[in-house]
């Protein structure tokens, strides 16, 4: 890896970490687009790499900060986590079978839809 790539990865990591701790987003919303735009990853490579980052407990410190302030419902988190595993398995199987152009459009639409709901919705 050359210096430019390492620097890009460091920027992606710090931005994803800051936004993850700040507003609860980081992987899909930050890492995936930046890996595609800055490093020329395919959509599949970016999504796979983003998920690989989350395998290790990268959010543990941020979770601890929210826990100390009483902002975590562990029961809800446990149920979501169990089904996240199932959804992640099937979602990745579907994504791998899609053409990159279609996958990028699906990804972009989901980001726009969520952004619209957050900005316009109650």
N, C-alpha and C positions, 0 to 999 in steps of 0.2 A: 504494500500500500504506500502510495506517495503521500507527501505532506498535505496536499490539497484535499485528498480523500479523507485523511484522518481528521483534518480541520472540519470538513463538511459533516462527518459523522459526529464529531464533538458538538457542533452547533445543533444538529438534529436532536441529539440526546438531551442537551440542556434545554432547548425549547420544548421538547416533548415532556420533560420532567417538570418544568415550570408550569406549563399549561395543565398537566395532569394534576399537580398539587393545587393549582389555582382554581380551575373550573372542571376538573374531572375528565379531561380529554387528553390524549397524547398519542396513542397508537395509530388508530385509523385516521384521525383528523389531522395529525401533524406529521408523523413519521412516514406514512404511505405517500402522501403527495410530495414531500421533500425528497424522499428516495427516488421517486420518479423524475422530478424536475431537476434536482441538483446532481444526482449521480447516474441518471439514465437507466434506472432499473425498469424492468417490465412491471406491469401491474401485479402479476403473479409473484415476482421476486420481492417486490415491495411489501405485499401483504404477508408473505411467508416470513420475511425478515422481521417485520413489525411484530408478528406473533411470537417469533423466537425470542425477541427481546423480553417479552412478557413472561416467558417461562420461568425465569429466575425472579425472586421476590423484589423487583425493582421499585415497587411502590410501598414497600414495608414502612419506610420512615414517614412517608406522607400519611399512610393509614394510621400510624401511631399518633401523629399530631391530631388527626380528626377524632380518634378514639379518646385521647386525653380530654378533649372538649365535649365528649358525649354525643358526637355527631354520627355514630354508626349504629345501625340496627343489625346485629350479627345474625339474627334469625333470617331476615330478608336476604342478607348477603350470602348466607349459606345456601338458601334455595336457589337464588340466581346463579351462584357458582356451579352448583350441581347441573343445572340445565344449560349453562354456558358451555360446559364440557360437551354435552350431547349436541347442542346447536353448532358449536365450533367444528365438531367432527363432520357433521352433514354439510354445513356451509362450505367447508374447505373442499369436500368431495365435489360439490356443485361448481365452485369457483375454478377448480383445476380443469374441469371439463369445458369451461367457457372460453371463447376467443378473447384475447386481451382487449380488443377494442370494445367488445360488448361489456366486459367486466369493468373497464374504465367508465363507461357510460352509466352502468348500474351504480358504481361507487359515487360518481359525481351527482347523480340524481338523488341518492340517499342523503348526501351532504346538503344539497340544496333544499330538499324537503324538510330535513330537520332544522336547518337554519331558518327557513320560512316559518315553521311552527313556533320556533323559539322567539323570533322577532315579532310575529303578528299575533300568535295565539295568546291565550290567557295563562 
